[in-house]
Amino acid sequence: MKWIYILIIFLLITTTFFSAVSSLDELDQIQDQHENDFSVYLAIWGAQSFKPTYSMLTKIELFIGKDGTLVQDINVSIRSSISGSDLTSTTKTVSEIPSNNDWIEFDFPDISVTPGNTYYIIVKSEGGMWTHCYNWGYSNTNSYSNGKFYKSSNRGSSWSSFNSRDFCFKTYGESTGTSYTLAVNVVGSGAVVKNPNQGSYVAGSVVQLTANADAGWSFDHWSGDLTGSINPETVTMNGNKVVTAHFSEVPPEEYTLTVNVVGSGAVVKNPNQGSYVAGSVVQLTANADAGWSFDHWTGDLLGNYNPENIIMNDDKSVTAVFIESSSEDNDWDFWTNSPDIFSIPLGNVGIGTTSPVSKLEVDGMIHSTSNGYKFPDGTVQTTAYTGGNSDPSYLTLIRNSKGNYWEANGANLQAAIIDLQYTNGGTVWVGSDISLNSPLELRDNVIVDFEGHKVTLNGNFEFLFVTDTIFATVKNVIVAPTPTHSASIIKLSSIAGQSSRYNVFENIKILNTGPYDPVLGCLQHNFVAIHLEVGNAEVFFNTFRDFWIAGCNKGILLESGSSSTSFGNGNLFENIWMNGFVNAVHFDVAGVWGFNCNLFSNVKAQTTWYSEYGFRKITGNANNFDHCVIWDWFKANNPQYDWWIGPDAENTFICTHGGFYDLLDEGLNSNII
C-alpha cells in the first residue's frame, strides 16, 4: 500500500511539473524592425498577418505608443480572416500605453490555431484623431516574409495591403507535442538567417538556414548537425541541434602589368611588383637613352604624358615608344630662308618649361600686340572670346580650362548660356549678385550655379522662362522680384509646341519685397512661384527641390487649357516651404489633358488671412502627396477647405501626416492615407 501512495504522489508531481513546463509561452513569430509609425484612431485601423508554428496561440506583444490626449481604449483581436469575426480579443486602457513606443503585452484567452495557416492581428480604437492617436511601429523593408501590413480607412469594411511594410509584433504559443532548440554558430565573418526564426521548434519542423557572408568573405561549408556546402539548406528538428557556418576570406584579385619598349630606353614602374591588387595605381616613367627621346605610349596606355599613371583593373600591357633624336635638334637653323623666320625642324618648344609635351608650350601669358590669333579652321580672332555674339557688351566673358565660365554680369550670363549650348553644355558660375532686365532663358545641358548670390528682377517678368529645353539645371540662388511683381518666377511652358523635360531647379529662395498690409497682417504677394503651363507638347520629369518661398499668390500652378493636346507628367516637387499664399498648389485644368503621376513630397505651407484653398482642385491620375501639410493658423477667418480634390481625380494617392478634417473630396477614387 505504501508503494501505491508513493507512486500516486510521484505521478501528481510529474504531471504538475510537465503541465507547468507545457504552459510556458514560447516566442513564435517576430518582426522587430522599427522605422516608422502608423496612426490608429476612429476609422483608421491597422492589421498584420502572420503564420504560427505552434498549435496554441497564448499572447502577443506590439511595439506601440500614443500621441496627444486620448480617452478611448485600444482593442487588439485575432482573426482567421481579416474581415471575419474575432477569435479572441483584449483591451488596454490609455494609461497602460506609454507616450514613447515600447513593447506592450496583450494577453488574451488562449486559442487553438493551425500551424502554417494565416491569421490576423487587428488593432483599433473608437476615438481620437490624427494628433490624438495610438502609434503602431512598422518597417518599410518587408522584414517579415510570412505576412503583410494592412490598413483600413472605414473601420474594417475594406482593407488595403502593403507588401513592402510589416508592423512590429511578437506572437507566443505552446505546443502539446515535443519541441527542440536550434543553436547556430559562425566561424569567420558572416551571419546565418533562420526561417522561421524561433526560440524552439515543434518536433518534425523544417528550418531553412541561409548563410550570408560579409564583404571580402565567402560561405564555405556547414558542420555539426548539418554538413555540406549547399546554401541555403534545411534541417529537420527531430532533436536539439547545433549547426556551425564556416566562412573563408576571399583573397583580393590581382593583375599583372607587362611593359615593352620600342626604340632605345627603359620604363620604371612605381611600385615595381610582379602583380598588383585590383584598383592599384602604378606610375610609369619612360627614360630615353642618349640620342633618343620618348614619343608616346601604346597598348593599354595612350598619349605622350610622362610620367603617366595606369589603374590596375585588369591584366595590362603597355609599350613605350622612343624615337631617335635628329642631329638637327641640336643644330637649329634659326634663320631659315629669311632673317624673319625662326625655324626648328623637329621636336617640341617650351617657353618657361623644360619638358614641353606639345609643339609649343608656354608657362605664362601670350601677348599679341596686333593681328590676333589664327585657329585651325582659318579664322582669325583679334578680340576677347565672344561666345558667337557680336554685341560688344558680351566681350567680357571669361572661359576657363574646362570650357566653362565664371560670369558676374547679368547681360553676359545669357550669352554664356547660349554659347555653351553649342559646345554640348557646361557650367556657368555666377560670382556676385546680379540684376536682370529680361527673363533668363535656359539651354540644353547647361548648368547655372549662382553659388548663393542674389538676382534682382528689374521689371515684371519671369526670372526663368523655360521652353524647348532638356537637362538644364539652375541652383543656389536668391530671387528678389519687384514689390508689385505679378509674373511667374519660374515658368515652364509648352504653349508654342516645344517640350521641357528632365530639368532641375534646386536650392532656390524667393523673397517677398511687397509692401506690408496692416489689414492682412502680412506682405502683399501677387506672383506665382512655380508655373507649369502645358500646351501642345509635354512638360515631363522636371525636378523642383529645396525651395523657400516668402509669400506668393500661388505657390505651384499646374495649368492646362482647353486647347491643350499633351500632358504634364512625372514632375517632382520636393522639400518646398511657403509662408503666405492664396493657393499653395493649384490644379487649373480646363480640358481632358492634364497632370498625372506627379510627386509632391514634403510640401509645407502656412496660411494667411486671405488664403483660399491650400491644395486646390487636385485632378489627374496617380498624383502622390507625401507628407504635405497646411498650417491653418487663420481658419476662423476663412471658410474654404485646406484640401480640395476635384471631381475628375482618379487614383490620386495622398500620403500626408497633415489634417484632413478640412477636406472637400469630389474625386472618383482617391486613396487618403
Secondary structure by P-SEA (a helix, b strand, c coil): caaaaaaaaaaaaaaaaaaaaaaccccccccccccccccccccccccccccccccccccccccccccccccbbbbbbcccccccccccccccccccccccccbbbbbccbbbbbccbbbbbbbbbcccccccbbbbbbbcccccccbbbbbbcccccbbbbbccccccbbbbbccccccbbbbbbbccccccccccccccccccbbbbbbbbbcccccccccccccccccccbbbbcccbbbbbbbbbbbccbbbbbbbbbcccccccccccccccccbbbbbbbbbbcccccccccccccccccccbbbbcccbbbbbbbbbbbbcccccccccccccccccccbbbbbcccccccccccccbbbbbcccccccccccccccccccccccccccccccccccccccccccaaaaaaaaaaaacbbbbbbcccccccbbbbbcccbbbbccbbbbbbcccccccccccccbbbbccbbbbcccccccccbbbbccccbbbcbbbbcbbbbbbcccccccccbbbbccccbbbbbcccccccccccbbbbcccccccccccccccccccccccccbbbbccccccbbbbccccccccccccccbbbbbcccccccccccccccccccbbbbbcccccccccccbbbcccccccccccccccccccccccccccc
